[in-house]
Amino acid sequence: MNNSPILKDLLPLEHTSLFPQNYLSRLAEGSANQLLSSAALIMAQEGDLRVAYAPFDHVNRSARLVIVGITPGETQAVAAIKAYRSAMAAGLDDKEALLRAKSHASFSGAMRSNLVAMLDAIGVADFFDLKTSGQLFENGSRQVHFTSALRYPVFRDGKNYNGMPNMLKTPVLRRMVDTYLAEEVRQLPEALWLPLGPKADEALGHLVQSGMLNRDRVLSGMPHPSGANAERVAVFLGRKPAEEASRQTNGAALRAGYDRLTAQISKLKGVAQ
């Protein structure tokens, strides 16, 4: 293992602000693509894994819904670096620049339509007293927070990390979950947490088992809203009978997930009332 700065940089600087200040000054020069793969932004290396810094530090503390992926990919990271640079060039301070860097991570098109349809179907709009969950994503709204199980971009052999090796069994990755994701959970205890896929769900489950997150606030079992996942979304929503789904789609599990999530939101609403 290459002993890199991550062991100290992943220690909380203060309870409400964890971003490693020393990396921000390194974002100013050179191509964003080249910078991302340079030694200047390497936070850790372990075997064939590399963790790079990118400005994904902002936490929207007014969020009612938190959407959790695995880790930012290279495309997202480069876009975030460019957005941070533009904000700083416009004379904004670090706090506002970090907010701008994070803001590009919103859903759009078919992905947003699928996500809103599924959230509405299980009762999230009703839980928040909204006409539709789409209101959470309106311009200027600060009701959704986008994050990742692994806040900073992780690469394996130079490619985007896809969940292997298991992040909870890999010390350098587990440390990120236990530090950064855990801190976001502490800042947003009343939000609903939506993991996108089983890997993000495992990370949140780890924090549930640690006693940091209420299992009732984790919306597990919803298919990824990607347009490529159209059949799974259709089955989840009941638009396509589970028995007519292709072999690659576990229709029974998706419908069971829908029933479980609907009951979960109903229970939460009953407690809130």
LUMGU-607180 format. One record per residue (C-alpha): residue in three letters; y, z, x. Coordinates in steps of 0.5 Angstrom, whole numbers, plus 500, padded with zeros to 3 digits. Layout:
N
ALAYZX ...
% end
This chain:
273
MET500500500 ASN507498502 ASN511505502 SER517502498 PRO524505495 ILE520506488 LEU518513490 LYS525516490 ASP529510486 LEU524512480 LEU526519480 PRO531521474 LEU538521477 GLU541525470 HIS537526464 THR541520460 SER542515466 LEU536513470 PHE538506473 PRO538505481 GLN545505483 ASN544502489 TYR541495487 LEU547493482 SER551492489 ARG546487491 LEU546483485 ALA553479487 GLU551474492 GLY546468492 SER542464487 ALA539469482 ASN532466482 GLN532467490 LEU535474489 LEU530476484 SER524474489 SER528477496 ALA527483499 ALA534486497 LEU531487490 ILE524489491 MET523496488 ALA516497490 GLN510493493 GLU502495492 GLY497490493 ASP498484490 LEU503487485 ARG511487486 VAL516490482 ALA523487483 TYR530490480 ALA534487474 PRO539490470 PHE535492464 ASP538499464 HIS542499458 VAL539504452 ASN542503445 ARG542510443 SER544508436 ALA538504435 ARG533505429 LEU528500431 VAL525499438 ILE521493440 VAL517494446 GLY514488450 ILE510489457 THR515487462 PRO521482463 GLY519476465 GLU522472471 THR526467466 GLN529474462 ALA530477469 VAL534471472 ALA538471465 ALA540478466 ILE542478473 LYS547472471 ALA549475465 TYR551482469 ARG555477474 SER559474469 ALA561480466 MET563483472 ALA567477474 ALA570478467 GLY573485470 LEU568489465 ASP565496468 ASP558497470 LYS556500463 GLU559494459 ALA556489464 LEU549492463 LEU550492456 ARG551484456 ALA545483461 LYS541486456 SER543483450 HIS540476451 ALA533479449 SER534478442 PHE529474437 SER531468434 GLY528462430 ALA521462428 MET520469432 ARG525473428 SER523470421 ASN516472423 LEU518479425 VAL523480419 ALA517478414 MET512483417 LEU517489417 ASP519487410 ALA512487408 ILE510494411 GLY516497408 VAL521498414 ALA527495410 ASP526500404 PHE525505409 PHE532504412 ASP535503405 LEU536495407 LYS535489403 THR532486409 SER530488416 GLY534482418 GLN540486417 LEU538490423 PHE539483427 GLU545481425 ASN551480430 GLY554486432 SER549490430 ARG546496434 GLN540498430 VAL535495435 HIS533496442 PHE529492446 THR525494452 SER519494456 ALA513498457 LEU515497465 ARG522496465 TYR523492471 PRO520485472 VAL513486475 PHE509480479 ARG502479481 ASP501474486 GLY508472485 LYS507470477 ASN509474471 TYR505481470 ASN500480464 GLY497487463 MET492486469 PRO491491473 ASN491496467 MET498499468 LEU496506466 LYS491506472 THR495503477 PRO500509480 VAL506505481 LEU506502474 ARG504508471 ARG510512474 MET514507471 VAL512508464 ASP512516465 THR519515468 TYR523510465 LEU519509458 ALA519516457 GLU526517458 GLU528512453 VAL523516448 ARG527522449 GLN533518448 LEU531515441 PRO526520438 GLU528518431 ALA527511432 LEU521507430 TRP517504436 LEU514497435 PRO509495441 LEU508487442 GLY501487443 PRO496492446 LYS498493453 ALA505495450 ASP501499445 GLU497503450 ALA503505454 LEU506508448 GLY499511446 HIS500514453 LEU506518451 VAL504520444 GLN498523448 SER503526453 GLY506530447 MET513526448 LEU512521442 ASN510522435 ARG504517433 ASP507516426 ARG513513429 VAL509508433 LEU508501429 SER501499432 GLY497493429 MET502488428 PRO501481431 HIS506478436 PRO511474432 SER511468436 GLY511462433 ALA504460437 ASN501466433 ALA502463426 GLU495464423 ARG495471425 VAL502472422 ALA500469415 VAL493473415 PHE497479416 LEU502478411 GLY497475406 ARG499468406 LYS492466408 PRO486469406 ALA482473412 GLU476470410 GLU479463411 ALA482465418 SER479461424 ARG474465429 GLN480466434 THR483471429 ASN480477426 GLY482477419 ALA479483417 ALA483487423 LEU489484421 ARG489486414 ALA487493415 GLY493493420 TYR497491414 ASP494497410 ARG495502415 LEU502500417 THR504500409 ALA501507408 GLN504509415 ILE511507413 SER510510406 LYS509517408 LEU515517413 LYS519515407 GLY516521403 VAL517526409 ALA525523410 GLN526524402 
% end
